Amino acid sequence: MLLSDRAGLSLKWCFHLVDALRRNGLREAFISPGSRSTPLTLALIRHPEIRCHSVLDERAAAFMALGAGKERMRAASTYTPAPGPGPGPASTSVSAPSPSTAPASPPAPALFVCTSGTAAANALPAVVEARMSGTPLIVLSADRPPSLRATGSSQTIDQIKLFGEYPVFFFDTGEPSENGDDLLRLDRLGWQAVFYSVSRKGPVHLNLPFRKPLEPNADQIRQCVETIGKRQHEEIKTVPEAPRPLPKEIITLLSRCRQPLVIRGSSHHDARSLLAFCDEAGIPVLNEAGGQSDDDAHIHKVTGSQNTAGKQGKTGNPDPGTGAHVPSFRTNHHSLVLQGDRTLNELSPDLILRIGGDPVHRSTLQALADWRSPQVVFGDHADTKDATLSATHYLSGGAGDYDFSDPVVRNIIPDRSRQWSRYGKLWMDSVRDTIRRLDELLGNESRLTDAHVYAQLLPLIGARPDTLAAVSNSFPIRDYLQFGPQDVVQKLPLLANRGASGIDGVTATAIGAGLAGTRPVVLFTGDLAFLHDASALNNLMKRDLSLKIVILNNRGGTIFRMLPFENHDQNYIDFFETPQQVEPEDLARAHRIPFASSDTPDSLAPAWKSLEAHRIGILECRTDTEASMRLRTSLS
């Protein structure tokens, strides 16, 4: 084969795979530079229906693809793939979802593409998070041909199953071929990559070896683009699967319980059917996921502080004492409520439905371990968590896979609503009292604490209800839920990497979500997480998104102060808190990003408003570490 023909074949091979991915729903690609991935990069950037983003750092690129996948899944959370095609061109189904129930676009993973060697290894943290959080992600790694492997050739490592057992599907394509069966196999591979990533809820890794030369000529590129143009009409149409009936055993538990409780972790997976049932039945929801969709149940104010909110169901529920309607409600302040033993006992449920993964806070996890009641865990994906080992029933499939609108289920409500409302009112009263104490503590603290940041900024951010709140792990996610005003936190959708719960890739994940969606993003992150992902800021001002980054700068990893160290000596400071001396303003200036700062409660709002005119900006909040820690423990 002529060398020029080999380059053309590699390009044709990549165009064929890329278009198969596109016909199955892929629309977003994050590409890191490299030589061995040249055919893949050219195929992607010349495809008319795939939006490509250039990202220097492979780790950041992989997390951006992860964030894009999370946002696409949120936007299409009711979609379920139809059975896939055989080993040939994809066929179309006979019907499509009705406009009233189908999302605007099918769920699809985003693509991360890189060259060979350690470039691919940089994607491991994002692959782990995708698997542990049940997020679709596709990794395409270019590779050296077999003749160069295990020879010491430059940038050559063993990439076969590089990510171990974390991918839900792995495939090595072998070198490009003109054989018709091999091209048909690529058609099926494009379907497999998207279908397995969505249906099995996790990352897919495709490894593609290429032999030099890698650079096609202009005629070869033009021919591939023309071929793609002829195939644009070959869209795959899908239909959603009908929801499953709730198992009889779970229906029986619901029909007999007096104090049911739903605990919703931060997962982005669909739960609207269950939440609608809770709204109508008056079942309290400890909700850490915020608002997940435009038709999520509406916020209803609870009497008391401005920081409180509940959720009004369609019909409301009678207060057993007064006959007035008591709405069901969702709260993010449950961890503060559950810190007291007396409250923990008074609020003990006799049935718990758990969705969206484990809760964030230690007090809630401890309550799950202590409460002696049936606990039903809905398995959003294969790695659904139960760290407390307290589940008594495990359902295969997330809450969105089950039909809570079934008359058999809804008919339970008239018989149980009075008892359920009494239990819901206990929660409402406890939350109201806790929030009043929190308001008093915040009002009496003159120094800027982490709690002030959430209490003051979220009402300003919530003025735009389409905003996506992205929150880092460690203290930010805990404080966001503990101190964020309930009427805002329960309204804004939340993005958090709670699969592996690491602080790596936080900024990149938020950027990816912003690029894949249409809503503005506000990221709350700690100073160490911000520095850990500083490479994601590269070319940020040139990217098409709206992003504000709020840095809670307490000069180190103060969450380690929650550990039972006897003293905070220099070894503790150096190896646990790891204080840093970087000025975020200097990083912002280096990347030409608008910047503002605040170090008092009174300066927070003006600093935020100074950035509102900018599409992208960074707000540094210099919080008092000691005052923040004291406030966190004052409510226990």
N, C-alpha and C positions, 0 to 999 in steps of 0.2 A: 504494500500500500504506500502511495506517495505520502510524504510527510504532511503536505497541505491537505490531503484528503483525510488524514487522521485527525487533524484539528477540526475539520468540518464535521466529521462523524461525531466527535465529542460534543460539539455544539448542538447538532441535531438530536443527539441522545438527551442532552439536558433540556432542550426545548420541549421534547416529547414528555419528559417527566414533569417539568414545570407546568405545562398546559394541562396535564392530567390532574395535578394538584389544584390548579385554578378551576377546572370544571367541577371539582368537588367542593368548592367554596373558599379556597385560600385566596386572600386578597392583600396580605401584608407581609413584607419580607424585610428582615434586618440583616445587613450584609457587612461583614468585616473584611478588610482588604487582604489580598493574598494572591500568589501566582497560581498555585495548583487549582484553585477554585475559579479560575478565569472562565471556563465554559459555563459554569453555573451562574456566575455573576452576569455575564453577557445575556444569557437566556432570560434571566429575571428582569434586568433593567430594560430590555427590549420588548418585554411582553406588555401589551397595551392595557391589561386589566389587573396588573399587580403593582401596588405602590411600594417602592423600595426606599430604604433608609440606610445611609452609610454611617457606620459606627466604628470608630477606631478600635476600641477595646472589646475583645470578644466576650468577656464576662458581662460588661454593660449591655452589649448587643443581645445576649441571650436573655437577660432579665427584661429588656425592653420587649422582646418577643413574648415573654411570659406575661407581662402587664397587658400587652395588646390582646393576648388570648383570654385573659380574665375579663377584660372589658367586652370583648365580643361575646363571651359566654353569658355575661350579665344581660346584654342587649337581646339575646335570643334564648333566654333561659327555659322556654317551654318547648323548644325544638328537639325532636328526636330523629336520628337518621333512619331512613328506610333501608331494607336489606340491600346489600351492595351488588355490583355486577359480577359476572363471571370473569374469566381470564381473557376478556376481549374489550372492545370499546364499550363505554358505559351506556346502558339503556335508560330510557326515561320511564317513570311510573305513570299510571293512568290518571292520577289526580294530584292536585296540589292542596296545601292547606287553605282554608277559607281566610279571606282578608281579616275577618273579625278576631281570629284566634292566632293566626300565624305571625311570627315576628317579621320585621322588615327584611332580615337577612338570616341565613342559617348560621348556626354556630360553627366556627372554624378556628383552628389554631393559627397562630402566626408562625412564620418561618425564621429560623436563625441559620445563617450560612457562613461557613468559615473555611479556611485553607487547612492543610494537613499539619500534623505534629501537635505541639502543645497548644496551638490555637483552639483545637477542639476540646482539649482538657479543661480550658477555662469555662466551659459551659456547664460543668458538673454541678455547681451550686444551684443554678437555675433549673437544671434537670431534676435535682432532688426536690426542690420546692414544688415543681410541677407535679411530680408523682405524689408527694405527701399532701398537697392541697387539691388534687384531682383536677388540675388545669391542663387543657390541651396545649401541646407545644410540639413542633417538628424541628428537628436538628438535621441539617444536611452538611455533612463533613466531607470535603474533598480528601483524597488519599493518594499516596504513591501506589504504583502498580505492584503486583506481587513480586516482580523481579527485583525491586529495590528494597523490599522489606527484610529486616534482620540482616542487613549488610552494613549498617553504619551510615547509610545514606542520609544526607542533611534533611532535617525537618521530617524524619520518618520515625514513627512510633507504631506500636501495635494498637490500631484503632478498632479492631473487631471487638464488639461489645465493650467498648471503652467505658461506658457508664454502668457496667455491671447489670444488676437486675432492676435498676430503676426505670428504664424505658418499658412501656407496655408492649412495644413491638420494635424489633431491630431487623434490618435487612442490609446486606452487602450486595450491591448490584453487579459486581464484577465489572470488567472493562467494557466500554461502549462497543456495540455490535450493530451490524446492519441487518441481522437476521430478523425476519418478520415476527417470529414468536417472541423474540427478546423485546421488541418494541411493544407488542401486545402485553407482555409482562409488565412493562413500565406503566401502561394504562391501568392495570390492576393495582400496581404498587401505589400510584397516586391516590386511588380510592382507599386502599388499605391504610395508608398513612393518615389520611384525614378521618376515616371512619373509626379506626382503632383509637386514635387520639381523643376523639369526641366520645365514643361509646364506652371505652375503657377508662376515660378520664385521666389522661396522663401524657407523658412525653413519648414521642416516637423518634428513633434515630435511624437515618438512612446514610450509609457510608458509600461514597462513590470514588473509585480509583480512576485516575486518568494518566495516560502516557503522553509525554511530550512529542510534538509541539502542542501547545495549548491555545495559540492565538489564531483564530480563523481570519480569512480575508473578508472584504466588504461584500463580495458576491455571496459567500456562504451565509453571512448574517442576513442579507436581504432575502434569500431563499427561505430561510427558517421563519422569518417574520411573515412572509407571504403565506406559508403553510399554516401558521397559527391563525391568520386572518380567515382562512377558509374553514377553520374548525370552530369559530366563535359561537356558532349556533348550537353546538352540541352540549347544551347545559343539562346537568343532572337535576331532575326535579324529585322532591321528597315529600313525604306525608308524615305528620306526627302520629306517634302511637297513642292509642287510647290509654288513659290512666288506669292503673290496676285497682281492683276493689281492695279495701282495707281488710286484712285477715280477721276472721270472726273472733279470734282470741283477743285481739286488740279492741274490737268493737265491744266485747263483753267487759273488758277492763274500763273502758270509757263509761259504759252504762251503769257501772257500779260505784265509780269513784265519787267522792264528795269534794276533794280539793286537788284538781288536776293543775299541772304546771307545765308550760313549754319552755325549754331552754334552747336558745338559738345561738350557735357560735357564729364566727365571722365569715363562714364560707359563703361564696357567691352563688351557690347552687339554688335552683328554684324551690320555693316553699310557699307559693301564693295560695294554693288550695287549702293547706293546713292553716295558714294565717287568717284567711277569710273565715274559716270555721271558728277559730278562736275569737275573732271580732264579733261574730254573731252569738257565740255561746258565752262570752264573758270570761274566757280563760286567760289569766295573766301570762304574759310572755316576757321572759328575761332575754332581751334582744341585744346581741352584740354586733349584728350585721348592718344596722341602720336600714334605711329605705333602699330596696333593691330594684324597684321598677316603678314606672310612672303610675301604674294602677295599684301600687301597694296601698294598704288600708290607710285612711286619713287620720291625721293627728287630732286628738281631742284634749283640750286643756283640763288639767286636774286642779281643783281648788288648792290654793296655797301660794307658794313662791312662783315667781316668773320662770324659775328654772325647772318647773315640773311640767309633765305632759303625759297624757295617756292616749289611748286609741279608741275612737268611737266606732262601734259596730253598726251594722245596717239597722238593727232593731233596738239595740240597747237591752239591758237586763234589769229587772226590778230589784231595788234594794229591799232585802227581806225585812228591814226595820221600818222604812218609811214609805215603801211603794214607789219611790222615785227610781228613775233609770240610772243604773250604774254601768258605765261603759267598760268594756274590756280595755286593757291598756298594755303598752310595752314600755319597759324601763331599761336603762343602761346603768342605773345606780344600785343594782342588786348587790354588788360586792360590798358596798358600804353598809347596806342593811343587814347582810349576813355575817358581819363581824362580831355581833353580840350573841352569846349563847341563848339568852332569853328569846330574842327575836328569831333565832334559828329554829327553836323548838315550836314557837307559836305559828310559824309559817310553814311547818313541815307538810309537804304534800303527800297524798296517798296514791298519786300516779304522776310520773314524769315522762314527757315526750321530748327526746333530745334530737336536735337537727343541727346541721352545719358545723359539726366538730365540737371539740371540747371548749368550754368557756375559758376566758383568759385568766381570771383572778383566782388566787389561792383560796380565798374564803368560799367562793362558789364551788370550786373543786372539792374542798373539804366538806361542804354541805352535801354534795353528791355522794361522797363516801360515807357520810354519817346517816343520811336519811334512809330508813328501812322501808322502802316502798318500791313497787314495780317501776323499772326504768326501761323505756322502749327507745332504742337507738336506731335511727334511720341511716342506712349506709349510703352516703352520697357517692362513695367510690370505694375501691378495694382497701384503701388505707385509712378508712374512717376511724377516728380515735375513740378510745375509752380508757384514758390513763388511770382513772379511778377504779377500774375493773368492777364497776357497780351495775352494769347493764344486766337486766334479767331477760330482755327480749331484744333480738337483733333482726331488723328487717333489711332484706337485700333490696337496695334502691333507696333513693332520697325521698324526702317528703313530697316533692313535686311529681314523683312517679305514682302516687296514690290519690284516689278520688275521695276527698272529704266532702264533696257536694252530693254524694250518693244519699238518697232519701233514708236508707237504713241508718246511716251515720247521723244525718241531721235530725232524725226523729228522736234522738237521745236528748236533744236540747230542752224541749218543754218540760221533761221530767226532772232534769238536773239543773236548770239555769238558776233557780233560787239558791241552791247550795253553792254552786260555782260562783255566783255573784257575791255571796257572803265571804268566800275565800278571796276573791279578787279585791274586795274592799279592804281586807286586812293588809294586802300588799300595797294598795294605794295609800292607806294611812301611814304605813311604815316608811314608804318612799317619801311622802310629803314631809314627815317629821325629820327624816335624815337630811333632806335638801334644805330645810329651814336652818338646821344646825350648820350645814356647809356654807350657806349664804352669810351667816353671822361670822364664821371664821374668816371667810374671804374679805368681808367688809372691815374686819378689825386688823387685817395684816397690811402694813404699809409697804413692805418690800415686795418685789415682783417674784412670784412663785410660778412654778409650772402650771398650777391650777388656775391662776389668773389668766394665763394665755388662752386656755380653752374656754373659760367662763366668759371672757370678754370678746375674743375674736370670733367664736363660732356664731353668735347672733349676727355679726356683720357679714360673715361668709354665707350664712343661711338665707340672707336676703335674695340670693340667687339659688333657688331650690334645685336647679339642674347641676349644681356643683358636685364633683366627686371628691370625697375626703379620702386621701391616702395617708396612712399612718404607719410609722416605723414600729418595730418591735421594741422590747425592753420597756422603759417607763412610758413612752408616748402612747402606745395602744392602751395601756392600763389607765393612764391619766385622762386620755380622751373619753373613755367610757365612764370613769368615776366623776369627772368634773365638768364634762361637756353638758350644756343645757339640754334637757331631755327632748324638748320640742324641736331642737335642731338635729341632734344626733339620731333621733328616730326618723328623721326625714331624709337626711343626706345619705346617698349610697356610700358604702365604705369599701376601700381597697386595702388589704393587709396580707402580707405573706405569712399566714399562720400555719402553713404545712409543716415546714421545718423550723419556723419562728426565728430565723437568723436576721442579723442586721445588714447582711451583705445584699447589694443590689436594690436597695430601697428606692433611691432616687431614679434609677433606671427603670424600675417597674412602674413607677408613677408616670414617667415620660412615655413609656410604651402604651399605657392605658390612655393617656391624653392623645397620642397620635392615632390610635385606633378608633377613638370615640369622637363625639362632637361636643362634649361637655367640658367646662373648665375644671382644672384639677388644683386642689390645695393640698400640699404635702406637709405633714407635721413630722419632724425628724429630730433626733438627738444630734449633738455635735459629733460624736464618734461615728455614728451611722452616716452622717453627711460626709465626713472625711473619708470614710471607708469606700464611698462610692463617688469620689470627686471626679473620676474620669468620665462619668455620665454627663457632666456639664459641658463637655466638648461640643462646640457648634450648637449649643442649645438655642441661642438667639435666632438661628437660621431655621429652626424646626417649626412646623406648622401646628402649634398647640398653644393653649393658655395654661400656664403653670405658675403658681406661687409656692415658694418653699419657705416654711416657717421653721427656723432652727431654734430648738430649746437648748441653749448653750449653758451648761453648768460645769463645763471644763472637765469632763471625764465621765466614766461609767458609774454614776452614783447608785444605780440599782443594786450594786454589790453591797451597799450598806444595809440591805434587807437580810443579808446573810449573818449568821450568829458569830461574827468575829469578836474576840475578846477586846481587841483594841485596833485602832486604825493607824498602825505605825507606818514607817516609810516603805517597808516591803509590801504591805497591803496597798498603799497608794500607787507604788510603781507597777505592780504586777496585776492588780485588779481594777482599780479606778483608771489607771493609765491616763493621767492628765495630759492634755495637749495644749500647745501654745500657738496654734494656727489662728490667724484672724480671718474669719469668713468674708469680711469686707474685701480683703486682698484677693481671695479666690473669685469673688464676684467681679471685681475690677479686671482681673486677668481674663475672664470670659465675657466681659462687657455686659454684665447682667445688672440691671437696676437694683439698688440695695438700700435698705433702711434698717434701723436698729432701735431697740427699746430696752430700758433697764428699770423702769418704774411702772406701776399699774396705770398711772395717768397718761403715760406716753404711748401705750399700746395702740389705742384706736387711731391717733394721729399718724403713727408710723405706718400702720396698715393702709390707711387712706392715701398716704403719699405714693403707694405702689399701685393703686387701683387703676390709674390711667395707663399702666404698662401691661402688656400681654404676659410678660415673664418678669419675675422679680424674686428677691430673697429678703426675708425679714429675719433678722437675728434678735432673739429675745434672751437677754443676759439675766438669767434667773438666779435667785439666791438658793443655794443648795440646802443649807441648814433649815431655812424657813419652809422650803418645799417638803423636806422630809418630815418636819414637825407637823405640817398640815395633814400629810398623808396618814399619820398615826393618831391624830387627834380625834378622829371619828370612830376609832376602834373601841 
